[in-house]
Amino acid sequence: MKFDAVIIGGGLAGLICGIKLGEAGLRCAIVSRGQSALHFSSGSLDLLSHLADGTPVEDIESGLCELINQSPLHPYARVGASGVLDYADQTEALLARAGLTLQGHWRYAHSRLTPLGQWRKAWLSQQDAPCAPLSGKRIRVVGIAGFLDFEPLMVAEGLKRQGIEADTAELALPALDALRQNPSEFRSVNIARMLDDPRFTPQLLQELTTLASGYDTLLLPAVIGLEQPELPAQLQQALPCALNFIPTLPPSVPG
Ligand SMILES: Cc1cc2nc3c(=O)[nH]c(=O)nc-3n(C[C@H](O)[C@H](O)[C@H](O)COP(=O)(O)OP(=O)(O)OC[C@H]3O[C@@H](n4cnc5c(N)ncnc54)[C@H](O)[C@@H]3O)c2cc1C
């Protein structure tokens, strides 16, 4: 085995480095151990949401200049505002080439809904992430009985505090009962492996169609599309309302 480069660490940095070297025609090996931070990521990428003094950033370009004034030793200050934005452009293009359809652009920071029903600024988010404004007025947050890493009531209460009409419901799928018997196994990634099984898709669609009746948006925990990345879009096409996925506690399917 002959390689032009060896990268130690297969997290976001190592993987992007590997893709760039591959695109430049170099053979490259990535050596990694353990889980990278991607296993915990919400599926949104951050660029700059707050300044060092805590001020929220609405416009990333002017925020970068202000950050560099406030914190001249920050790594962004060393790269410079235009350098950071140049890398941001390159990253957006690379992710698109890699087949990842993400919403957002550094010129337009957007707000994404958190599992606590609050909004947080993000640079790029997965296509089916719930971003402001949510579609329509009647929002239903759908939980899964026994799944402890997602609390639909917390999301709905957070939305209601902002004057958004929201209620909760539960996804009733007997297929999940076997997994539910062992709470330590009833985690997002294992649920996703089961829900991605095409044998359960008709049942899942039927249940979601019932839950969607009378609502503009269904919000589900992000536990679909791990092994069948096209499944969320298929479900969305078949449903009469918008379908968005909220990241759960780790391990994270979008990550
Ligand atoms: C809980 C959590 C949630 C986050 N959520 C988000 C988010 O939602 N959005 C966002 O933009 N950012 C998020 N971040 C930050 C983001 O994930 C990190 O900034 C980014 O992933 C860092 O990438 P990295 O490649 O530098 O490091 P890592 O992702 O940590 O990858 C480094 C890899 O190298 C391996 N490694 C280290 N040393 C060696 C060695 N000697 N030999 C072999 N392998 C080695 C490690 O085990 C690991 O797999 C989150 C971070 C955490 C911790």
The ligand as a MOL file (V3000), in Angstrom:
LIG
                    3D

  0  0  0     0  0            999 V3000
M  V30 BEGIN CTAB
M  V30 COUNTS 53 58 0 0 0
M  V30 BEGIN ATOM
M  V30 1 C -21.0270 17.1330 21.7070 0
M  V30 2 C -20.6230 17.9920 20.5330 0
M  V30 3 C -21.5850 18.4850 19.6700 0
M  V30 4 C -21.2060 19.3120 18.5880 0
M  V30 5 N -22.1720 19.7670 17.7640 0
M  V30 6 C -21.8310 20.5700 16.7420 0
M  V30 7 C -22.8290 21.0680 15.8560 0
M  V30 8 O -24.0050 20.7540 15.9950 0
M  V30 9 N -22.4530 21.8940 14.8390 0
M  V30 10 C -21.1250 22.2530 14.6730 0
M  V30 11 O -20.8340 22.9960 13.7320 0
M  V30 12 N -20.1720 21.7950 15.4970 0
M  V30 13 C -20.5020 20.9730 16.5150 0
M  V30 14 N -19.5280 20.5060 17.3540 0
M  V30 15 C -18.1630 20.8940 17.0890 0
M  V30 16 C -17.6260 20.0960 15.8800 0
M  V30 17 O -18.1350 18.7920 15.9100 0
M  V30 18 C -16.1440 20.0670 15.9510 0
M  V30 19 O -15.6620 21.3860 15.9170 0
M  V30 20 C -15.5410 19.3030 14.7680 0
M  V30 21 O -16.2200 18.1020 14.5300 0
M  V30 22 C -14.1190 19.0450 15.0870 0
M  V30 23 O -13.5970 18.2130 14.0740 0
M  V30 24 P -12.1600 17.5900 14.2170 0
M  V30 25 O -11.9670 16.7540 13.0060 0
M  V30 26 O -11.1780 18.6730 14.4970 0
M  V30 27 O -12.1680 16.7150 15.5720 0
M  V30 28 P -12.9770 15.3910 15.9500 0
M  V30 29 O -14.3340 15.3710 15.3630 0
M  V30 30 O -12.8290 15.2630 17.4320 0
M  V30 31 O -12.1630 14.2130 15.2290 0
M  V30 32 C -10.8640 13.8180 15.6180 0
M  V30 33 C -10.7600 12.3140 15.4070 0
M  V30 34 O -9.4170 11.9370 15.5320 0
M  V30 35 C -9.2990 10.7760 16.3440 0
M  V30 36 N -7.9460 10.7980 16.9430 0
M  V30 37 C -7.4170 11.6780 17.8080 0
M  V30 38 N -6.1560 11.3430 18.0780 0
M  V30 39 C -5.8600 10.2450 17.3480 0
M  V30 40 C -4.7030 9.4280 17.2160 0
M  V30 41 N -3.5570 9.7090 17.8600 0
M  V30 42 N -4.7620 8.3750 16.3700 0
M  V30 43 C -5.8890 8.0890 15.6890 0
M  V30 44 N -7.0270 8.8290 15.7860 0
M  V30 45 C -7.0060 9.8850 16.6160 0
M  V30 46 C -10.3940 10.9770 17.3690 0
M  V30 47 O -10.7340 9.7860 18.0350 0
M  V30 48 C -11.5070 11.4860 16.4580 0
M  V30 49 O -12.2010 10.4260 15.8270 0
M  V30 50 C -19.8590 19.6500 18.4000 0
M  V30 51 C -18.8920 19.1420 19.2700 0
M  V30 52 C -19.2610 18.3120 20.3110 0
M  V30 53 C -18.1560 17.7620 21.2070 0
M  V30 END ATOM
M  V30 BEGIN BOND
M  V30 1 1 1 2
M  V30 2 1 2 3
M  V30 3 2 2 52
M  V30 4 2 3 4
M  V30 5 1 4 5
M  V30 6 1 4 50
M  V30 7 2 5 6
M  V30 8 1 6 7
M  V30 9 1 6 13
M  V30 10 2 7 8
M  V30 11 1 7 9
M  V30 12 1 9 10
M  V30 13 2 10 11
M  V30 14 1 10 12
M  V30 15 2 12 13
M  V30 16 1 13 14
M  V30 17 1 14 15
M  V30 18 1 14 50
M  V30 19 1 15 16
M  V30 20 1 16 17
M  V30 21 1 16 18
M  V30 22 1 18 19
M  V30 23 1 18 20
M  V30 24 1 20 21
M  V30 25 1 20 22
M  V30 26 1 22 23
M  V30 27 1 23 24
M  V30 28 2 24 25
M  V30 29 1 24 26
M  V30 30 1 24 27
M  V30 31 1 27 28
M  V30 32 2 28 29
M  V30 33 1 28 30
M  V30 34 1 28 31
M  V30 35 1 31 32
M  V30 36 1 32 33
M  V30 37 1 33 34
M  V30 38 1 33 48
M  V30 39 1 34 35
M  V30 40 1 35 36
M  V30 41 1 35 46
M  V30 42 1 36 37
M  V30 43 1 36 45
M  V30 44 2 37 38
M  V30 45 1 38 39
M  V30 46 1 39 40
M  V30 47 2 39 45
M  V30 48 1 40 41
M  V30 49 2 40 42
M  V30 50 1 42 43
M  V30 51 2 43 44
M  V30 52 1 44 45
M  V30 53 1 46 47
M  V30 54 1 46 48
M  V30 55 1 48 49
M  V30 56 2 50 51
M  V30 57 1 51 52
M  V30 58 1 52 53
M  V30 END BOND
M  V30 END CTAB
M  END
